[in-house]
Amino acid sequence: MRCVFFVSFLLTTASIAGQQAPEVSQAKLFTYGELLRQHNVALTESALTNALKSADADVRYLAAMKLAEDKASDAIPSIRQALEIEKAPRDRVNIALALGLLGDENGGTELKKVCRDKSFVPEFRLYAVRYTLDLHSKDDTDCLTAAREISVSPTATVADRVAALSLLTQFGSLTPSELRKTSAVMQESLGDPEPTVRMAASNGLAGLGATSAVPFLASAIAKEKDENVRAVFKADLARLQGGGPH
């Protein structure tokens, strides 16, 4: 397993979407072990297993991820138990990821459950989408639907909408029906009030190779007032028309 680094605690949805803020890009990166040491947690398997019961939410999920990084399969029952009683949304998705990385199907099952849960915090629902993709799930329909819903949700933050649109391009082997639905939400997002969302939607259509969206993108170019956004639209239209790299 690759060594995973954290900016503060979790990568932000902005960085997932490639819209990394300056303060994030300049931040110091920490490993799980370094963050746990800051909380005075030893890195032995027994200490990490005990840390799963910590009153500190940060310690709980960091301990789970460190156990996964160490491939501590003997700790799977303890991590399962931690997931069963965990209430913090961030911890639930991270502990589920830890189980998935250790090969336990309960992790993937929990992530898909979070994807289905519309009452779950959109930010962490998107983490579940991202983690499901990272685990190469064979059935990611629930998470694909979640990303589509969040990308056009009027209550989702700009960062969440951008992240959702970016994630939509990472689902492989879409059926014709899924491709139409995914293209439709991206077309809708071409009219989003936020420029970064409009650009993410345009990038998404080009990334999907959704040639049926050519007239929609051409129409969006005609209506767009922001020259930077227009430039992105034009470049993506050229890609869809075969005039630029895919």
N, C-alpha and C positions, 0 to 999 in steps of 0.2 A: 504494500500500500504506500502511496506517495505520502510524504510528510506534509501535513497541512498547517498553514499559518493563519493567524487571526489578526485583523485590524481591530483593536479593542477586544470585541467578543465575537462578532459575526461580520462577514462581508455584508455591506449594505446592498439593498436592491439596486441602488444607483450603479454600484460597481459591477453587479451582475449584468446590468444592461449596457455596460461599456460607457456609462456616463459618470465616471469616477470624479468626485469632487476634489478640488486641490488639497483640502485638509486631509482627505483620506489617502491620496497618492503620496503625501509627504509624511504620513504617520509611520511609526515604528511597527514592524511586524513581529509577532510573537508566536512561538510554538505553543502547543497545548502544555507541554511540560513547564515552560517558562511561566506561563500564566498560573499554573497550579502552584508552582513554587512561590509566586507572589502571595498566594493564599496559605502558604505554609503547609502544603500537602505534599507528603513524600510520594515518590513515583514508583513504589513497589506495588505489586498487584493487590496485596491485601489492603494497603493504605488507600488505593484508588477505589477498591470495592467498598470500603467503609465510607469514602467520600461521596458515593452515590446517595447516601442518606443525609448529607449535609443540609443544614438549614439555609445555606447560601445557594441560591439557584444557579449562579455562575459556576460554582464548584461542582454541582451535580452533573451538568452537561459536559463540562470540561473533563471530568473524570471518566465519563462514558466514552468520550471521543479519544481520550488517551488510551483507554483499554482497547478500543478498536484499532488504534494506530499500532499498538503493541501486539495485535493479533491474539489477545488473551481470551481464547475461546472458552476457557474454564469459567470465565466471568459472565457468560451469557445468561445463566439463570438469575444472577443478581441484577443484571441490566434489565432483563425482562420485568423483574419485580419493581425496579425503579420506574420503568415506563408505566406500569399498571397504576401506580399511585401518584404519578407526576401531574400537577395541575398547571404549571407555567407553560404557556404556548411555545415559547422558544425552546424550553427544555424538552418538551414532548417531541418536537420534530428532530432535534439534535440527538436525543437518546434513541429515537427510532432509526436515524441514520446510522448510529453506532452499531445497532443490532444488524442492520442490513449489510454493513461493511464486514461484519463477522460471519455473514452467511446465514443469519437467522431470518426466516421468512416473516416472522412477526414484525420486523422492522419495516419491510416493504408494505405489509398489510396496514400498519398504522399510518404510514405516509399517504397511502391511497385514501384512507379514512379521512385524514385531514383535508386532502384535496376535495373530497365530496362535501365537506362541512362548510356550508356557506356562512355560518355564524362565526367561523374561526377568523382570527385577525388576518386580513389580506396579505400583509407582509410575510407572516409565517406560513400562510397557505402557499405562497409562492416559494418559500424555502422547501416545502414538501414537494412541489413540482420539480424544482431544481434537483433535489436529492433523488427523486424517483428516476429522473433522467440519468443521474450519475450512477445509479445502481443498475442501469440497463434493464429496466423492468420490461417484461414481455407484454404486459397489459397496462397501458398508461392512459386509457380513455378518460378516466375520472380526472386525471391531472391535466390532460389536454383541455377538457371542458372548463376546469378551474381557471386556467390561463386565459382562455377566451372570455370568460365571464369578467375577470378582473380587468382585462384590457379595456373594456368599455364601461366599467362600473362608475357611476357618477359619484360614488362615495370613496373610491380608491384614490390614493394620493397620486401625484404626477409620477413620482419615482416608481410606484407600484405598477402604474399603467405602462410605463416605458419597459420595465422589467418583464411584465407579462408578454408584451409584444415581441421582445427579444427571445424569450423562451419558446414562443410559438414556432419559431423557425428551426428549433432543435429537435422537434419530434420527427422521427423517420417513418417512411412508408405510410403516409397518410392515405386513407381510402379516398375515392373521388368525393364522397359526401363530406368527409372531414376536411378535405382541402377547400371545398366550397364554403363551408362554415367558417373556417379559419381565415380565408381570403375576405369573407364578408365583414368580419369584425375589423380587419385591417383597413378595409375600404371605409368603414364607418369612422375609424380613428383618423383618417386623413382630414376630417373636419373638426378634430379636437381643438379646443381653445388654446392648448399649450403647444408651442412650436416643437419642443423636444418629443412630444407624443406623436405629432404629425410626421416628424422625420423618422421616428422609430417604426411607424406604420408603413411608410414608404420603403424603408430598408427591408421590412418584413416581407412585403409583397415581392420585392426583387429577390430576396432570399428564397422564397417559396417557388420562384419561377412562375408566378401566377399570371400568365399572359392574358387571361380573361379580364384582368384588372387594368389593362392598358388604357381603355377609355376613361376609367375612373381617375387614374393618375393624371391623364392629360387634362381632364376637367379640373382637377385640383390645382394643377399648375396655372391654369387660366384665372383661377380665383385667388391664388395665394398672393398676399401682400408683402410677406417677409422674404427678402431676396436670398437670405441664407437657406431658408426652407425651400424656396423655388429651385435653388441650385441642387439641393439633394433630390428633390422630386425629378428634376430633369436627368440627373445621373442615373437614378433608379429606372426611369422610363427607358433610357437608352439600354440598360441591362436587359430589361424585359423584351425589348425589341431586337435584341441581338447585336446592339451597337457598342456593347461594353462588356467587360469581364463579369462572369457570374461567380 
